[in-house]
Amino acid sequence: MFHFHLMVSLLAAPSRPNFTRDEVIAGAIRWSTGLAVAYLVYRFARRTPWPRPFRLRFAVLHVVAAPLAALAWFLASSTIEAMVPGFVADVRFSSRLFESLFLGIFFYAVIVGLTYAVEGSSRTARAEAVAARAQLAALRAQLHPHFLFNALHTVVQLIPIEPARAAEAAELVANLLRTSVEEQRDEVPLADEWSFVSRYLTVEQIRFGDRLVVRSDIPASLRDERVPSFALQTLVENAVHHGAAPRSAATEIVVTAARTASELVLSVRNSGDRLDGEPARPRAGTGLARLSERLTVLYGGAARLVSHPVEGGYEATLVLPLRRARAA
């Protein structure tokens, strides 16, 4: 076929072309008109999206459109060739027509197939993104009442015995509530997360007094790293609930942040996850379960949550990929 002969000649002998002037003109016209028709086919495929469920009318439409596009290519190239002064057209009309129809239908199928494949991947990606955002919003909504309930319970317990401290705690809870309602980001700087956690711990220290001791080691160099919103708070709340709440003795909670070459490591360790000398047991509460789901949505397999008993208590470790927050 002429188009294939022209391509082979260009590739095999670029310094000594073995085609005539008329062949070069014909090739340039046919390929340029072919590109124009290909663009129109692409636009046509975009305007006729793949039906769900599949419909026979959709298949018939393309079965009819394919030879029409090929014929349009043949007629367009032939018309332009006839307008070129001194150009001698190929007299093998039937051979040219067959070649144009064969190549035209083939390229029509390729262009349409690629268009639908790309559009399908794009739709899938958009649908997954929307679903992920909805899932993250639902998980955040489930986390908020969890810790707010505990904080409000603290206020209620203090009202009959220490009204002044109850008022202080109520103001802190109001600030926590405001932040939890207004915070719509999936990730926040570690500094923002720790600020929220610190206020939560202040409420719990009002409740437990000397029974709750908090220590932290969060380097300033890591405070711009991004973490899932309410992630560290979930670990701390879990430590308070299972460490300090069941015991009358003092409980120490240690919050640390560190980094490796590519990961941020947040750790919350509490003493006192033991009752009457019994060994600490793994905890799979609602908060940790929701946090694990969020990590999967946000990072896939690049993040992990590990919790296990340690000597004298319990430790939960959150490992995240390093994602530094942009400067405002």
N, C-alpha and C positions, 0 to 999 in steps of 0.2 A: 504494500500500500504506500501511497506517495508520502504520507506524513511520517511513516516509519523509515522509509528510505532517506528522507531529508534529515531526520534525527541521527540516523546511523552515520550518514556522511559527515555531519557536523562534528560528531564525536570521534570518528575513526580517522579522518584526514582533515584536520582544521587548517593546515597550511596549503593543501591542494584540494580545494572543493571540486567535486565531480558533478555538480548540478548547474543548470543553466539559469540565466537571469529570470526567465519566466517562472521557473520552479521556485526560486527564492521569493519572488513576489507573491506567488500563489501560497507558499507556506506561511509567509508573514500575514497575509490576509486571513487565511483560514484559522491560524492559531489566535490571532487577535479577535476575530469574530467568535471563535470558540470560547475565549475567556469572557467575552461580553455575555454570551448565552449562558455560560456557567454561572455567572453572577446572578442572572435572572432566575436560573433554576434554584440557586441558593435562597434568593428572596422568596420564591414561590414555596419552597419547603418550609421556610420560617413562618409563612402565613397560613400554612396548612399543617398544624401540629399533629403529632401522632395521637390518634383517638384512643381513649380508654373508656369502655372496652373497644377492641379492634372492630372496625366496620368494613364490610366488603366494598362499600362505595369509596372508601379511602384508597383501596388497592386499585379499583377500576380507574380512579382519577389519575393515578401515576402511570398505569399501563397506557392510558391514552396520552398523557402529557409527555412521556419519554420520546416516542417517535415524532411528536409534534415539535419538541425542542430540537431533535436531531435534524428534522426537515428545515426548521427555521435557520439553523446553522448553515446548512447547504445553500439555501436560497440567499441568505445574507452574504456569504462569501462569494457566491457566483455573481450576484449583482454588483458587488464592489469590483470584482475582477473585470467585469465587462466595462467598467467605467475607466479603467487604467489605459492610457494611450499606448498603442503598440503592443499591448499584451495579447499573447496567443493562448487562448484557453485550452485546457485538456479536452480533446474531442471525445474521450471515452465517457460519455455522460452517464450511462447506466453503471459503469464501474465506480465512478466518483460518487454517484448517489448511494450505491450500496455501502461504499466505504464510510461515507458521512453518517448514514443511518446506523451502521454497526458501531462506529466509535462514539457517535452521539448518544446512543442508548446506553452504551457501557459507562461513559463518563457521567451521564445523568444518574444512573444507579449509584455510582461511587459518591457523587456529590450529595445526593439525597440521603444516602446511608450515613455518611459522615456527619451531615447536618443534624439528623435525628439522634445520632449517637452523642454528639456534643450537647445538644439541647436536653437530651435525657439525663446526662451526667450533671448538667447545670441545674435542672429541676430537682434532681435527687439531692444535690449539695444544698440547695436553698431549703428544701423540705427538712433535711437533717438539721440545718442551722436553726430553723424556726422551732423544730421539735426540741432541740437542745436548749434554746432560750426558754421555752415554756417549761421544760423539765427543771431547769435551774431555778426559775422563778417559783415553781411549786415547792422545790426542796427548801429554798430560802424561807418561804412562807410557813413551812412546817417547823423550821428551826426556831423562828421568832417566838411563837407562843411557848415553846419549851422552856427557854431560859427566863422569859418574862414571868411565867407562872411561878417559877422558883423565887424570883426576885420579889414579886408581890406577896408571896407567902412569907418572906422575911419581914416585910412591912407589917403584915397582919399579926405576926407573932410578937412584934415589938410594941404595938399600940397599947396593950393593957399594962405592960411592965415598964416601958421606957418611951413615953410619948414624944419626947424631944428627939431622941435618936430615930424614932419611927418617922418623924417629919423629915429629918435629914435623909433617911433612906428613901422616902417617897419621892423627894426631889431628884435623887440620883436615878431612881427607877424611871421617872418621867423623862430624864435625859436619855436613858437607855432606850426607852420606847420611841422617842423622837428619832434617834439615830437609826434604829431598826426599821422604822417605817420609811424614812427618807432615803436610806441606802439602797440604791438600785444596781450598784456595780457588782459584777461577778467576782472581780478581783480588786483588791485595795492595797495600798502600800502597807508594809508591816507596821510602820509607825502608827497609821490610823487604826489598824486592828488592835495593836497593843494599847492604844489610848482607850478604846472601847472596853477591852478586857480589864484594864486597870480600874475603870469605874464600876464594872460588875464586881470585881474583887473587893472594892471598897464597901459595896452593899453587903457582901457576904461576911466581911470582917466586922461590920456593925452587928450582924446577926450572931456570929460565933465568938467575937471578942478575941481573947488570948488563945482560944482553941484553934485558930487558923493563922498560920505563919506563912507569908508569901515571900519568896526570893526570886529574883529574875536576873538573867544575864543575856541582854539583847544588845549586841554591839551597834553603835551608831552607823557603822559602815553597811549594815544590812537593813536598815530601816526603810530604804527605798525599794527593796525587793517586793514584788507583788505576791500576794497570797490570796486564796479564796476568802471572800468576806465571811466573817463569823466562824472561820475554821479554827483558829487558835482559841476563840471563845468557847467553842464546843468542847475542845479537849480540856480546858480549864474547868468548865462547868461539870464535866464528867468526873474530874478529879475531886471537886468539892463535894459532889453528890455521893460518890462512893468512898471518899476518904474522910472528910471532916464530918459530914452529916451523921453517920452511924456511931461516932465515937465521942466519948466524953473527954478523952485525952487530947493533947495538942496534936494537930496535923500540920505537917509542912508541905507546901506545894512549891516546886521549883520549876520555873519556866526558862528555857534556854533557846537560843538561836545560834546556829553555826552554818558554815558553808563548806562545801567541797569544791572541786574544780568546776562542777556543772550543776550542783544541787544545793538547795536551801533545806536545812534540817531544823525543824521545830520540835522541841521535846517538852512534855509536861509530865513531871514525876511527882507522885504524892506518897507520903508515908501514911500508914494507917489503913491500908486497904485489907485489914485483917480484923476479924472479930473473934474474941475469946481464943486467940492463938491459932485459929484456922488459917491455912494458907490462902493467899490471894487467888482469886479465880478470874478467868477471862471475862470481860464484860462486853456484851454486844447490844448496847442500848440503842434507842431510837436515834439519838444525836449522832453517834459514831456511824451507824448504818447509813443515815442520810448524807453524812459527810463523805463516806466512801463512794456513794453514788455520784455525788457532785464531782469528786476527783476524777471518776471515770469519764464523765461528760466533758469536763474541762481539759483534761490532759491525756486521756486514753490510758496507756500503760506507763506513761512517763512519771507518774506520781504514785505514792503508796502510803498507806496508813498501817502502822504496826503497833499493837498494844500487847503487853505481856507483863507478868509479875516480875519484880526484881527484889533484891534483898531489902526487906523492910518496907515494902510497899508495891507500887504499881507504876508503870511508865507507858505513855502513849507517844509515839514518834510519827511526825508527818514529814515526808520527804517530797519536795517539789522541785521542778526544774527552775533554774534561775531565770527570772523575768523581771528585770529592773524597771521601775515605774519611770515614765518620762517626766522630765522637769516641766513644771507648769509655765 
